[in-house]
Amino acid sequence: MADEQKIDLENPALYINRELSMLEYFRRILEEAQDDRNPLLERVKFLAFVGINMDEFFMVRVAGLKQQLAAGVVDIPADGMTAAEQLAAIRKMAASLMNDARKCWYSDIKPKLDEAGIHVLEYKELNDSQREKVEEHFQEVVFPVLTPLAFDPGRPFPHISNLSLSLAVIVQEKKGQQRFARVKVPDTLPRLVPIKRSSGGVRKDGTVPFHHYFVWLDQVIAANLHTLFPGMKVVEAHPFRVMVRMSINEAMPARIRDLLIENLEMDRNDVYSIDGQLGFSSLMTLYSIARYDLKEVPFVPATPKVLDGRYDDGNIFAAIRREDILLHHPYDSFMPVVDFLKTAAHDPDVLAIKQTLYRVGRNAPVVEALLEASLNNKQVAVLVELKARFDEESNITWARALEAEGVHVVYGLLGLKTHSKIALVIRKEGDSIRRYIHVSTGNYNTQTAQTYTDIGMFTCDKEIGADATDLFNYLTGYSEKTNFRKLIVAPINMRARMEALIKREIEQQRKNKRGQLIFKINSLVDKGMIQLLYQASQAGVKIDLLVRGMCCLRPGVPGVSDNIKVTSIVGRFLEHSRIFYFRNGGEEEVYVGSADLMPRNIDRRVEILFPVQDARLIKHLRDEVLATYLADAAKARSLQPDGSYTRIKKSERESGLNSQARLLMHRPIEGKEKEKEKK
């Protein structure tokens, strides 16, 4: 205890800045694009992810810091960096990251795509036939949606929307006077314009590959600007892209750059001069090409054995009554979740369905099942989160469709985003009712269920069912409930319960030297939780943290975090599941759910952690899931005390365990009946 008290856990040196940690995560994604062991189009996908993530980072995180700075708000994070210091460090890291991304594209991936028959061309590289087709496309499709905006004493500088790509155009009148105009590159059209593909000749194996050709939309517009300014001479045109920062091409003259900076009221430090195309998010277009030889081998998700045989002659509820059922997506199929809701929609004994929806996507069989339930006179109540970033439009559309069919739709609690993932089915059985629950770490989205790793569970546990009812009453009505039986719910009791569970592990370590924590999460930012983990490490608790993205804790600091190891895995699937393992002196407890250890998740969102109580399922999560991740040598990176991440040598990675590949070959969990047969 004396040693623990000597170290000031408020010391900013013990914390990594969250924004810089996020950029380190983008660096790990870029490493996957740089890794030539990955299939070529998978590398393109990772490079596009870097672009998409950087855009969001600047729009949300950097914009927030700039607002703090402008308003004079002093909000110093645990690491002690001011907003100005963070912005300066971000500029340096972001510039380095973008430069490396461009080098990866131009020097490595693009030449390999050319060799594979996928060509992203500059406009000047088009042959006569290609140019003719592109100009025809411009006249028919592009020209009608373009709007040139002049800037002169009679017309103010045009509004530039976030994420917009534009051309800064200089035109000259017949009298010789030059004028400035802005032409927005329409975001309603693909930025990579496809050109008719052509045969590449016969391969040795007798197949005929097709060559795919694309050209950049902004270059097509630039080459045809004369049609927008008839009678004027187009002197020059330069692309620029705005999103809090401004990206410009290196060829842009200083006078045009200065005009943009002045009229956009930008800080010169926020101008990034780039040699090449601006932004890589549009490269995702290439991933849709049907070149399966350049992608990961497809797989068929498994169906847990307990659900084989169509759920006891078609009754999934009988299967759930027999035992809790764990699903690990995308390794396990998401269809049992859809079938659960569709069965409930048509089962004459089902009285009501209640569900939270966060991101369901545009094609949503889960919502269709709820609509069917309402048409079949089931009582249906749905909480639709309208503040799910980038999914607002589709969520509003589905909410209106549900309301139109008589579904009770609510939109959450004032000031709290509802991020929990839960579905509750109330079924009449004899003279009583039984509650069937599905809880998960992931969204009810059939598309992301194929690319995100998430864990869900079916149960009809009475106390979890009662908690689920209380939760929905809290969401749809009025409630000052402060305790739950088995669920851990934010913002009601999550902070207190997590603190108590970690402190209990510290006590277990002091009693029997068997303290152990394994947390698998997306982000670790919350200062209070980090300090508790530091205290647990100081007490001797062995701690393994699997943190995909941001991690503000510094592992391996002498006297503070000697017993903490932090691993990040970035691979084929987006790691999205959250698992909290507590050894508890041998009486193991595992919680799974939607929450990360961030202030927003614990204090400003409705989140759920649910207990996994079946010993078989606990063993599976410990030995088959967490242990596999911790043994990863192919896609794992280890966080160092200075905030950097290291990997084992490439030669060793090639033969090392790939956790996601291993889990793809996993054996579904045996049901209880199968285990009895073995005994």
Residue pairs with C-beta under 8 A, 6 or more apart in sequence:
3 538
3 559
4 535
4 538
4 539
6 559
7 538
7 559
7 560
9 531
9 534
9 535
9 560
12 78
12 79
12 80
12 81
14 78
14 534
14 554
14 557
14 560
15 77
15 78
15 79
15 80
15 527
15 530
15 552
15 553
15 554
16 79
16 551
16 552
16 553
16 554
16 643
17 77
17 79
17 81
17 86
17 89
17 552
18 77
18 79
18 525
18 550
18 552
19 57
19 61
19 62
19 65
19 86
19 89
19 90
20 86
20 89
20 90
20 93
20 643
21 549
21 550
21 551
21 552
21 643
22 57
22 61
22 549
22 550
23 57
23 90
23 93
23 94
23 97
24 643
24 644
24 645
25 53
25 548
25 549
25 550
25 568
25 570
26 50
26 53
26 54
26 57
26 97
27 97
27 645
28 568
28 570
28 637
28 645
29 46
29 49
29 50
29 53
29 570
30 46
30 47
30 50
30 97
30 100
30 101
30 104
31 570
31 647
32 38
32 42
32 43
32 46
32 570
32 571
33 43
33 44
33 46
33 47
33 50
33 101
33 104
33 109
34 43
34 100
34 104
34 108
35 43
36 43
36 108
37 654
38 46
39 294
39 295
39 296
40 109
40 112
40 113
40 116
40 294
41 286
41 287
41 289
41 291
41 294
41 295
42 294
42 295
42 296
42 572
43 109
44 109
44 113
44 283
44 284
44 286
44 287
45 284
45 287
47 101
47 104
47 105
47 109
47 280
47 283
48 280
48 281
48 282
48 283
48 284
48 287
50 97
50 101
50 280
51 101
51 279
51 280
51 281
51 282
51 283
52 281
52 284
54 94
54 97
54 98
55 163
55 243
55 279
55 281
58 94
58 243
58 244
58 245
59 162
59 163
59 243
59 244
60 389
62 87
62 90
62 244
62 245
63 244
65 83
65 86
65 87
65 90
66 83
66 87
66 244
67 73
68 75
68 83
69 83
69 84
69 87
73 83
74 82
75 83
76 82
78 527
78 530
78 552
79 552
81 89
87 269
88 269
91 269
91 270
94 245
94 272
95 272
98 272
98 274
101 280
102 274
102 275
102 276
105 276
105 280
105 283
106 276
110 120
113 119
113 120
113 286
116 291
116 294
117 200
117 209
117 210
117 211
117 212
118 211
118 212
118 286
118 289
118 291
118 294
119 211
119 212
119 213
119 214
120 192
120 214
120 215
120 216
120 286
121 130
121 195
121 213
121 214
121 215
122 215
122 216
122 219
123 131
123 134
123 215
123 216
123 219
123 220
123 222
123 223
126 134
126 195
126 215
130 195
130 213
130 215
133 195
133 196
134 193
134 195
134 215
134 220
135 224
137 193
137 220
138 220
138 221
138 224
139 227
141 189
142 186
142 189
142 217
142 220
142 221
142 224
143 224
143 227
143 228
145 186
145 188
145 189
146 183
146 184
146 186
146 221
146 228
147 183
147 184
148 169
148 181
148 182
148 183
148 228
148 229
149 155
149 158
149 181
149 182
149 183
149 184
150 179
150 180
150 181
151 157
151 158
151 179
151 180
151 181
151 182
151 263
152 179
152 180
157 263
157 264
158 182
160 166
160 182
160 242
160 264
161 242
162 242
162 243
162 244
163 187
163 241
163 242
163 243
164 184
164 185
164 187
164 241
164 242
165 184
165 185
165 187
165 191
165 218
165 239
165 240
165 241
165 278
165 279
166 182
166 183
166 184
166 185
166 239
166 240
166 241
166 242
167 182
167 183
167 185
167 218
167 221
167 222
167 225
167 237
167 238
167 239
167 240
168 180
168 182
168 237
168 238
168 239
168 240
168 252
168 256
168 259
168 260
169 180
169 181
169 182
169 183
169 225
169 229
169 234
169 236
169 237
170 178
170 179
170 180
170 181
170 234
170 235
170 236
170 237
170 256
171 178
171 179
171 181
171 225
171 229
171 232
171 233
171 234
171 235
172 178
172 179
172 232
172 233
172 235
173 179
173 232
174 231
178 235
179 232
180 256
180 259
181 229
183 221
183 225
183 228
183 237
185 191
185 217
185 218
185 221
185 239
189 217
190 217
190 282
190 285
191 216
191 217
191 218
191 282
191 285
192 214
192 215
192 216
192 217
192 282
192 283
192 285
192 286
193 214
193 215
193 216
193 217
193 220
194 212
194 213
194 214
195 213
195 214
195 215
196 213
197 210
197 211
197 212
197 213
198 210
198 211
198 213
199 208
199 209
199 210
199 211
200 208
200 209
200 210
200 211
201 208
201 209
202 208
203 209
212 289
214 285
214 286
216 277
218 239
222 237
222 239
225 234
225 237
226 232
226 234
236 253
238 248
238 249
238 251
238 252
238 253
238 256
239 248
239 249
239 278
240 246
240 247
240 248
240 249
240 252
240 260
240 278
241 247
241 248
241 278
241 279
242 264
244 270
245 270
245 271
245 272
246 260
246 261
246 264
246 266
246 270
246 271
246 272
247 271
247 272
247 274
247 278
247 279
248 257
248 260
248 271
248 272
248 273
248 274
248 278
249 273
249 274
249 275
249 276
249 278
250 273
250 274
250 275
252 273
257 271
260 266
261 268
261 271
287 295
292 298
296 572
299 330
299 664
301 329
301 330
301 331
301 332
301 333
301 334
301 335
301 450
302 331
302 332
302 333
302 666
302 668
303 332
303 333
303 335
303 336
303 668
304 325
304 326
304 327
304 332
304 336
304 668
304 669
304 671
305 668
305 669
305 670
305 671
305 674
306 319
306 322
306 323
306 325
306 669
306 671
306 672
307 316
307 319
307 325
307 336
311 317
311 318
311 319
311 339
312 318
312 319
312 322
314 343
315 343
316 336
316 339
316 340
316 343
316 458
317 343
317 347
317 427
317 434
317 436
317 460
319 325
319 458
320 436
320 458
320 459
320 460
321 434
321 460
322 671
322 672
322 673
323 614
323 671
323 672
324 457
324 458
324 459
324 461
324 612
324 613
324 614
324 617
325 336
325 457
325 458
325 459
326 455
326 456
326 457
326 612
326 617
326 620
326 621
326 669
327 333
327 334
327 336
327 337
327 455
327 456
327 457
327 458
328 453
328 454
328 455
328 577
328 625
328 663
328 666
329 442
329 449
329 450
329 452
329 453
329 454
329 455
329 456
330 449
330 450
330 451
330 452
330 453
330 573
331 453
331 663
331 664
331 666
332 668
334 446
334 449
334 450
336 458
337 366
337 423
337 438
337 440
337 444
337 449
337 456
338 365
338 366
338 369
338 446
340 423
340 425
340 436
340 438
340 458
341 353
341 355
341 366
341 369
341 370
341 373
341 423
341 425
342 365
342 369
342 372
344 350
344 353
344 369
344 373
344 378
344 425
344 427
344 436
345 353
345 369
345 370
345 372
345 373
345 376
345 378
346 372
346 376
347 427
349 427
349 428
349 429
350 373
350 378
350 425
350 426
350 427
350 428
351 378
351 379
351 426
351 427
351 428
351 433
352 378
352 379
352 380
352 381
352 424
352 425
352 426
353 370
353 373
353 378
353 379
353 380
353 381
353 423
353 424
353 425
353 426
354 380
354 381
354 382
354 423
354 424
354 426
354 468
354 472
355 366
355 370
355 381
355 382
355 383
355 422
355 423
355 424
355 444
356 382
356 383
356 385
356 418
356 420
356 421
356 422
356 423
356 475
357 366
357 367
357 382
357 383
357 384
357 385
357 395
357 398
357 443
357 444
358 385
358 388
358 391
358 418
358 419
358 421
358 443
358 444
359 388
359 391
359 395
359 443
359 445
359 448
360 366
360 367
360 391
360 394
360 395
360 398
360 443
360 444
360 445
361 391
361 394
361 445
361 446
361 447
361 448
362 394
363 446
363 447
364 394
364 398
364 444
364 445
364 446
365 446
366 444
366 445
366 446
367 398
367 401
367 402
370 380
370 382
370 402
370 407
371 401
371 402
371 405
371 407
373 380
374 380
374 402
374 405
374 406
374 407
375 405
379 408
380 402
380 406
380 407
380 408
381 407
381 408
381 409
381 410
381 472
381 476
382 399
382 402
382 407
382 408
382 409
382 410
383 409
383 410
383 411
383 412
383 418
383 472
383 475
383 476
384 395
384 398
384 399
384 402
384 409
384 410
384 411
385 395
385 411
385 412
385 417
385 418
385 419
386 392
386 395
386 396
386 399
386 411
386 412
387 412
387 417
388 395
388 417
399 409
399 411
402 409
403 409
408 476
410 475
410 476
412 418
412 475
412 606
413 475
413 606
415 604
416 491
416 604
416 605
416 606
417 600
417 604
417 605
417 606
418 475
418 605
418 606
419 594
419 595
419 601
419 605
419 606
419 607
420 471
420 489
420 593
420 594
420 606
420 607
420 608
421 439
421 440
421 441
421 442
421 443
421 444
421 456
421 594
421 608
422 437
422 438
422 439
422 440
422 468
422 471
422 608
423 437
423 438
423 439
423 444
424 435
424 436
424 437
424 465
424 468
424 469
424 472
425 435
425 436
425 437
426 433
426 434
426 435
427 433
427 434
427 435
427 436
434 460
434 465
435 460
435 462
435 465
435 466
435 468
435 469
436 458
436 459
436 460
436 465
437 458
437 459
437 460
437 461
437 464
437 465
437 468
438 456
438 457
438 458
439 456
439 457
439 459
439 464
439 592
439 593
439 608
439 610
440 454
440 455
440 456
440 457
440 594
441 454
441 455
441 456
441 576
441 577
441 578
441 592
441 593
441 594
442 448
442 449
442 452
442 454
442 455
442 456
442 576
442 577
448 576
451 573
451 574
452 573
452 574
452 576
453 573
453 574
453 575
453 576
453 577
453 660
454 576
454 577
455 577
455 579
455 592
455 621
455 625
457 592
457 610
457 612
457 617
461 486
461 613
463 485
463 486
464 485
464 486
464 487
464 610
464 611
466 485
467 484
467 485
467 486
467 487
467 489
468 487
470 479
470 481
470 484
471 484
471 487
471 489
471 608
473 479
474 481
474 492
475 606
481 492
482 492
482 493
483 492
483 493
484 492
484 493
486 610
486 611
487 608
487 609
487 610
487 611
488 494
488 497
488 498
488 591
488 593
488 608
488 609
488 610
489 606
489 607
489 608
489 609
490 595
490 601
490 602
490 603
490 605
490 606
490 607
490 608
491 602
491 603
491 604
491 605
491 606
494 595
494 601
494 602
494 607
494 609
495 528
495 602
495 603
498 529
498 580
498 597
498 602
499 528
499 529
499 532
501 580
501 582
501 589
502 517
502 529
502 532
502 533
502 536
503 532
504 582
504 584
505 515
505 516
505 517
505 536
505 541
505 582
505 583
505 584
506 515
506 535
506 536
506 539
506 541
508 514
508 515
508 583
508 584
508 585
509 515
509 536
509 539
509 540
509 541
510 539
510 540
511 585
512 585
513 540
514 583
514 585
514 586
515 536
515 539
515 540
515 541
515 542
515 583
516 541
516 542
516 543
516 581
516 582
516 583
517 533
517 536
517 541
517 542
517 543
517 544
517 580
517 581
517 582
517 583
518 543
518 544
518 545
518 546
518 579
518 580
518 581
518 622
518 626
518 630
519 543
519 544
519 545
519 546
519 547
519 579
519 580
519 581
519 597
520 546
520 575
520 577
520 578
520 579
520 580
520 626
520 629
521 545
521 546
521 547
521 548
521 578
521 596
521 597
522 547
522 548
522 549
522 575
522 576
522 578
522 596
523 547
523 548
523 549
523 550
523 551
523 596
523 597
523 598
524 530
524 545
524 547
524 550
524 551
524 552
524 553
524 596
524 597
524 598
525 550
525 552
525 596
525 597
525 598
525 599
526 597
526 598
526 599
526 602
527 552
529 597
529 602
530 552
530 553
530 597
533 543
533 545
533 553
533 561
533 564
534 553
534 560
534 561
534 564
536 543
536 563
537 543
537 560
537 561
537 562
537 563
537 564
538 559
538 560
540 563
541 563
542 563
543 563
543 564
543 565
544 565
544 567
544 626
544 630
545 551
545 553
545 555
545 564
545 565
545 566
545 567
546 567
546 568
546 569
546 575
546 626
546 629
546 630
547 566
547 567
547 568
547 639
548 568
548 569
548 570
548 574
548 575
548 576
549 568
551 566
551 568
551 639
553 561
553 564
553 566
554 560
554 561
554 639
554 641
554 643
555 561
555 564
555 565
555 566
555 639
555 640
555 641
556 562
556 564
556 565
556 640
556 641
557 641
561 641
565 638
566 638
566 639
567 629
567 630
567 632
567 636
567 637
567 638
567 639
568 636
568 637
568 639
568 645
569 575
569 629
569 632
569 635
569 636
569 637
569 659
569 660
570 635
570 637
571 634
571 635
571 658
571 659
571 660
572 660
572 661
573 660
577 592
578 592
578 593
578 594
578 595
578 596
578 609
579 590
579 591
579 592
579 621
579 625
579 626
580 590
580 591
580 592
580 609
581 588
581 589
581 590
581 621
581 622
581 626
582 588
582 589
582 590
588 618
588 622
589 611
590 611
590 612
590 617
590 618
590 621
590 622
591 609
591 610
591 611
591 612
592 609
592 610
592 612
592 621
593 607
593 608
593 609
593 610
594 601
594 607
594 608
594 609
595 601
595 602
595 605
595 607
595 608
595 609
601 607
612 618
612 621
616 669
616 670
616 672
616 675
617 669
620 669
624 663
624 666
625 663
628 657
628 659
628 662
628 663
629 636
629 659
631 657
631 659
632 656
632 657
632 658
632 659
633 648
633 652
633 653
633 656
633 657
634 653
634 654
634 656
634 657
634 658
634 659
634 661
635 658
635 659
635 660
636 647
636 659
637 645
637 646
637 647
638 645
638 646
638 647
639 645
640 646
647 653
648 656
670 678
